[in-house]
Amino acid sequence: MPRFQNSKIIDVFNELKIRGANVIVFDPWVDQLKLQKEHQIKLGKIDKDNKVDSLIVAVGHHQFRALSAIELRSFCNGSKPVIGDIKSIYKKEELINEGFSVFRL
């Protein structure tokens, strides 16, 4: 299983935590034990039963690319969740049609 090597994601995680956000990290490719040992970050779960207020999709894994805008929306609370589509893997128009406020880098 690959290591969690994207230091920019670690920076985003830390900045959000400093600002008081409850951050859940999910990555099916990461070795959870190494992530916890090296960065004190536990992986969590995001799905229809474990909803979030916003999403940041920062990697282009096929598991994430396979998710439709409708599926992504089912993971979120509220009427206008924010999605950060960092790798621009989703069609922006489809995300907007599902009620997302979209940002990309």
ROZADREN-405511 format. One record per residue (C-alpha): residue in three letters; y, z, x. Coordinates in steps of 0.2 Angstrom, whole numbers, plus 2048, in hexadecimal, padded with zeros to 3 digits. Layout:
["ALA", [Y, Z, X]]
...
//
This chain:
["MET", [800, 800, 800]]
["PRO", [811, 7FC, 807]]
["ARG", [81E, 808, 80D]]
["PHE", [82E, 80B, 804]]
["GLN", [839, 802, 811]]
["ASN", [848, 7FD, 808]]
["SER", [855, 809, 80E]]
["LYS", [862, 803, 802]]
["ILE", [858, 808, 7F3]]
["ILE", [857, 81A, 7FB]]
["ASP", [86A, 819, 7FD]]
["VAL", [86C, 815, 7EA]]
["PHE", [860, 822, 7E5]]
["ASN", [869, 82F, 7EF]]
["GLU", [87A, 82A, 7E9]]
["LEU", [874, 82B, 7D7]]
["LYS", [86D, 83C, 7DA]]
["ILE", [87D, 842, 7E2]]
["ARG", [886, 83C, 7D2]]
["GLY", [87B, 846, 7C7]]
["ALA", [86F, 838, 7C1]]
["ASN", [85D, 83C, 7BC]]
["VAL", [855, 82E, 7C6]]
["ILE", [843, 828, 7C4]]
["VAL", [83C, 81D, 7D1]]
["PHE", [82D, 811, 7CC]]
["ASP", [825, 805, 7D8]]
["PRO", [813, 800, 7D7]]
["TRP", [812, 7FB, 7E9]]
["VAL", [818, 80B, 7F1]]
["ASP", [80E, 818, 7F9]]
["GLN", [813, 827, 7EF]]
["LEU", [80E, 834, 7FC]]
["LYS", [818, 82B, 80A]]
["LEU", [827, 829, 7FF]]
["GLN", [827, 83C, 7FA]]
["LYS", [824, 841, 80C]]
["GLU", [831, 836, 814]]
["HIS", [83F, 836, 807]]
["GLN", [83A, 845, 7FB]]
["ILE", [839, 838, 7ED]]
["LYS", [82B, 839, 7DF]]
["LEU", [826, 82A, 7D6]]
["GLY", [828, 82B, 7C3]]
["LYS", [823, 821, 7B4]]
["ILE", [82E, 815, 7A9]]
["ASP", [827, 80E, 79A]]
["LYS", [829, 80F, 787]]
["ASP", [824, 821, 787]]
["ASN", [82F, 826, 796]]
["LYS", [83F, 81D, 792]]
["VAL", [84F, 81D, 79D]]
["ASP", [861, 81A, 79A]]
["SER", [863, 80C, 7A7]]
["LEU", [858, 802, 7B2]]
["ILE", [85B, 7FC, 7C4]]
["VAL", [84E, 7EE, 7C9]]
["ALA", [850, 7ED, 7DC]]
["VAL", [841, 7E4, 7E1]]
["GLY", [839, 7D4, 7DB]]
["HIS", [827, 7DA, 7DA]]
["HIS", [81C, 7CF, 7CE]]
["GLN", [819, 7DE, 7C3]]
["PHE", [82C, 7DE, 7C0]]
["ARG", [82E, 7CC, 7BE]]
["ALA", [821, 7CB, 7B1]]
["LEU", [82B, 7D7, 7A5]]
["SER", [835, 7CE, 798]]
["ALA", [847, 7D4, 792]]
["ILE", [83F, 7DB, 782]]
["GLU", [832, 7E5, 78C]]
["LEU", [840, 7EC, 798]]
["ARG", [84A, 7F0, 789]]
["SER", [83C, 7FA, 781]]
["PHE", [83D, 806, 791]]
["CYS", [84F, 80A, 78D]]
["ASN", [858, 817, 782]]
["GLY", [869, 813, 77A]]
["SER", [871, 804, 772]]
["LYS", [878, 7FC, 782]]
["PRO", [86E, 801, 792]]
["VAL", [873, 7FB, 7A3]]
["ILE", [867, 7F1, 7AD]]
["GLY", [86B, 7ED, 7C0]]
["ASP", [861, 7DD, 7C3]]
["ILE", [864, 7DE, 7D6]]
["LYS", [858, 7CF, 7DA]]
["SER", [85E, 7C5, 7CB]]
["ILE", [84C, 7C3, 7C6]]
["TYR", [850, 7C3, 7B3]]
["LYS", [85A, 7B7, 7A8]]
["LYS", [86A, 7BF, 7A6]]
["GLU", [86D, 7B8, 794]]
["GLU", [85C, 7BF, 78E]]
["LEU", [861, 7D0, 795]]
["ILE", [871, 7CF, 78C]]
["ASN", [869, 7C9, 77C]]
["GLU", [85E, 7D9, 77C]]
["GLY", [86E, 7E4, 77D]]
["PHE", [86F, 7E7, 790]]
["SER", [87F, 7E9, 79A]]
["VAL", [87A, 7DF, 7AA]]
["PHE", [87F, 7E0, 7BC]]
["ARG", [879, 7D7, 7CB]]
["LEU", [87D, 7D7, 7DD]]
//
